[in-house]
Amino acid sequence: MDQEHTLLDLLGLLDLDPDPDDGDHFLGRPSLGQSSPVYGGHMAGQALAAAGRTVSAELPVHSVHCSFVRPALPAIPFGYGVERVRDSTAFATRRVRATQHGREVFALTASFHRPEPGLTHQDPMPRVPDPEDLPTFEDRLTTAFGEVMRPLGNPYELRFVGPLSFDMEKDPSLASPRTQVWVRVKGELPAEAAVGREHLLHACLLAYLSDVTMLETVLVRHGISWLRASGRSIDHTLWLHRPFRADDWLLCAHESPAAFGGRALVLGRVFTRDGVLVATLAQEGLLRVSGGQEDVG
C-alpha cells in the first residue's frame, strides 16, 4: 500500500515555522510525497498561510494569485518571505516569495478584505449526483485499468461526476468540454487547527486542493489520457466569495475555453453541496502530449 497521508499531515504542512529574527519569514516543510516537481498546491497552501500570518484576523483573504517560477524539488524545505505591500482599515495586500537553496521557485500575491454591505448574487450550481452516490477515484481507476487500484494515500477524497481522461483510452467519444468533481479533505478538522484562524485555514486547504484536478479538464476535452500527456501549473488564481469548510464536500465545476502553444486555460467554480458558490478558479498549465496535440472544435 502507498504511504497514507492524513489530514493531520496536511495541517502540519500549513503550520509554518517562523523565523525568530524576522516575523515576515517562515520555513515550510517538504512535500508529503516524493514526486518531482513538487505538487503546486503544496506551495500555494504554504505561501498563503505565510501571508495570512502577517494580516489581522478581521480581514479574510479574498483573492490569491500564484506563479510557478521553476520546478520545486521534493525533500527540501521552502523559505517563505512576506512583503507587506499594503495595510489599511479595509484591505491588506501581501507578496510572498518561496525559495529553495536561495532560488525563487514560486510567487504569490494575496489580497485580504474586511467584509462590508453590498450587492449579492451568484450563478446556480450544476445539477449533479450527490458524492455518496458516486464511486471513489480509486474505484474509477480500477474500472478504467481492469485491476484493483490500491488507496493512493492522499489526504483528500475525489468523486468525479463524468468520464475521466483514462476512460478516453477505450472510448474517445466520451470527450467532454467540462469536468465536475466533488472534493474534500479526509477527516474532520479539529477545533484548533494549524493555521490558527478558521477562514484562513479553509482557504489554504482549498488552495492546496484546487490544483489537483483542473488540468484533467483539458485532457477530457481532447479525449487524451495522462498515459500520453504530462503537465504542470504555470499560474493559478483563486477568488474567495463566501466562507466554506474544506472538510465538507465541495463541487468543482471546470471548463477549458482555450488551449494553444502548449498552454491550456481552465476556469472553475466551487460550490458547497447546498448550492452556494464559494470560490472561482483560473489556472493556466503547460501540457505536453506525445504524438502531437489534437485540435478540437
N, C-alpha and C positions, 0 to 999 in steps of 0.2 A: 504494500500500500504506500502511496505517496505520503510524504510528511504532512500531517494535519496542522493547519494554521488556524487558530481560534480567534474569536473576536477580541479576547484579551491581548493576543499577539498584535493585532491590528491597532488596538488602543495604545499599546506600548510604542508603536512606531510614531504615533502622533504626540507622545509625551516627550517633547524635546528637552534636551539638557541645556540650560542657559550658560553662557559664558560668565563666570563670576566677576570678570573685569569689565564686561561690556553688555549692558542689558539689551542691546539690539543685535546680538549674535547668539546663535543657537547651534547645537550639534544634533544631527538626526541620525538615527540608527540605520544600518544597511537594510536592504530589502529582505522580505520574508523568503523569497525564492532565490535561485541561483541563475535565473535566465539572464542572458545578455543580449541587448542592452536591458537596463533595469526598466520595469513596468512604469509607464509615465504617471499613472495615478499615485504611485508612491511619492514622487517628488511634489506633485500638485497638492496632495493632502498635507505633507510636512511643511511645505512653504507657506500654505495658508494658515497652518497652525502657528508658525513663527510670526506671520504678520499680525494675527489676531491677538497674540500675547502682548503686543505693544499698543493695543487700542482699548478704549473704555468698553466695558460690557454693555453699556447703554446704546452702542452703535453696532447693530448686526451687519454682517457682510452682505452686500447685495450684488456685487459683480467681481468676477475673478478672471483674469486673462493670463494664460500660460504660454510660454515659448520654450520649446525644447531645443536648446542651443547645440548640443552634441550628445551622442550616446553616453549614458552613465554606466558605470561598471558595478557589478554586484560585489558584496562583501566589503565594500569601502564606505565608511561613514560620509555623510554630507555635512558641509558647513553652510549655514543659512545666515546671511547678513541682511538686516532690515533697514531700509531707508525711510525715514518719516517725512513723506512728501508734503502732507497737509494735515492740519488738525484745526477743526472749527467746532462750533456748537452742534452742527447738524451732520458734518461729514468728516471722514478721515481717509487718507489715501496712503498706501504703503507699496513700496517696491521691494522685492526680495530677490537676491541672487543666491543660487545654490552652486556650491563648488565641491570638487573632489581634487585633492592634491593641488589646490590653488587654481585649478582651471574651471571656468564657469561652464556648467552643463545645463542649467535651467534658469529661467527668469519668470517672475510672477508679479503682476500688478493687481492689487485688490482695493476696492472701494467699500467703505462702511458708511451706513446712513441711519440716522435716528428716524424711526417711522413717524409719519405725520398724516393728518387727514388729507384725503384726496379722492379722485375718481377710482372706481373699481369695476373691472370686467375681466373675463377670461374666455378662451376658446373651450369648447366641450371636449371631454375625453373620448377617444375612440371606444366603440363597443367591442369588448374583448372578453374571453373567458376568465373566470377567477383563477388566480395562481394555483389554488388547491386542485383545480380540475385539469391541470397541465402536467406533463411528465417533467422530471428533473432534467437538467442539462446532461448529466451522465447517462440517463435513460435514452435521451435523444441520440447521443453518440453511440450507444450500444446498438440502437436501431440502424443508424447510418453505416456502421462498420461491421455489423453482424457478429460482434463479440462483446462480452460483458466488459464494460469500462469500470475501472476502479474509481473510487472517490478521488477527486482532483486535489483535495486538501486546501481549497481556498476558503478564506474567512467570509465568503458571501455565497448566496444562492441565486441561481438563474432559472427562469421558466419562460422559454420562448413561445410566442403565440403561433407564428407561422414557420415556414421552412427555414432550415439552416443552410449555410453555404455548402456544408458537406452533403446535404441532400441533393445538391445540383449535380454531383458526380454521377448519380444514377438517372436523374431526370432534369435536364436543363430547362424544361418548360416551366419549372417551379419558380423561375426568376421573378422577382418582385421589386418594385421601386421603393419599398419601405420594410422596416422590421419593427416588431413590438416585443418587448421583453420585460417581464417582471423581475425585479432585483431587490435584495435586502441583505444586510449583514446577518451572519448566523448568530443566533442568540439574542438575549435581551440586554440592553445596555444597563450597566449598574447605575445606581443613583448618583454617585460621584464618579465621573469618568475623567480620562486622562487630560483632555484639553481644558477642562475646568468650567467652561460656560456652555450650556446645553446647545444654544443656537450655533455656536462656533463649531462644536463637536460634530453635529449632524452635517453642517456644511463641509467640513473636512472629509467626512466619510463619503459624502456624495462626490466630492472632487476625486476621491480615490476610486469609487465605483463607476463613475461615468465614463472612464476611459476604457472599460472592459470590452464593450460590445459595439461601439459606434462604427468602426471600420468594417465590421461584419456586414453592415448595410450596403456598402459599395459592392462587395462580392456577391451578395444576394441579388442585387440589381443586374449584375452581369452574368449570373449563373456560373460562377467560378468559386472553387473552394480554396481553403488555406493550404491544401496539398499542392497547389500551383502558385501560390502567392505568398509574399512576405510584406509586412508593412509596419510602420511606426508613426506615432503622432508627431506633427510639426508644430502645431499650436492648438490650443484648447481653451474654450471660454464657457463660463457658467454665469447666468443671471439668476439670482435667487429672489423669488417673488414673495413667498409666504413661508412661515415655519412648517417644518415637517420632521418626521422621525425616520432615520435610516435603518432602524431595526423593524419597521413596518414595511410591507410590500409597497414598492413604487413601480409604476408603469413607465418605461422609457419608450416613447414612440419616435422612431428615427426615419429620416428620408435623406437621400443624397441627390441634390439638384444638379451637381456638375462634377465632372472629372476630366482632367486634361493634363498632359505633360508629366505624367507620373504622380500627380497630386489629385486628391479627391476631397470634396467637401461634404460633410454630414451635418444636418441640423436635427435637433431633438427637443422634445418636450417631456417633462417629467410630471406625472400625476400621482396623487395618493389614490388608494383603492376606492375612495368615495368620490372621486372625480375632481379634486381640487388641483389646479395647475400650480405647482410649487417652484418650478425652475424651467429655464430654457437653455439649451446647449448648442454649441457650434464647435466643430473640430475639422481641421484640415490635416490629412495624413499623406504620407508618402507610401505608395503601393507599387510593388514590382511584381509582374506576372510572368512566369515562364511561358515561352511560346508566343509572346506578344499580347497586346491589350485589345480586347474586343470593344467595338463601339456599340452602343445601344440607342434606340430612339427615345 
